[in-house]
């Protein structure tokens, strides 16, 4: 059943990414940049967390090559970041923080449910609020980079 969940999440993630490009065609370049930056940094942190044995991903794609959840780091979390970037594009700082808190809370709830009811993730010394804080800070960091990118683009025009 867990493998079926992984495949469903993979197809959902890809569909949502493609839909985000169709929904906001003028933002494809920046959305793709947000996607790639999020994937880069989330992979870095995930490797540290897994290698320190604070959590594990018993069921995952390509387990013979990766100890981390490549589905989460390379698809799902970056797709969420794309939607966060697109929906917070015209928001104030407080709006960006609020949206980041909401997106992070939703991801944390899903993670906790997966930890309790599936073998997709297993906490050892990890706590749910570590995920919440890490994802929130990482999402805000990537959004800050995108603010800088947007600002530099506007100043050149």
Secondary structure, 3 states (H helix, E strand, C coil): CHHHHHHHHHHHHHHHHHHHHHHCHHHHHHHHHHHHHHHHHHHHHHHHHHHCCCEECCCCCCCCCCCCCHHHHHHHHHHHHHHHHHHCCCCCHHHHHHHHHHHHHHHHHHHHHHHHHCCCCEECCCCHHHHHHHHHHHHHHHHHHHHHHHHHHHHHC
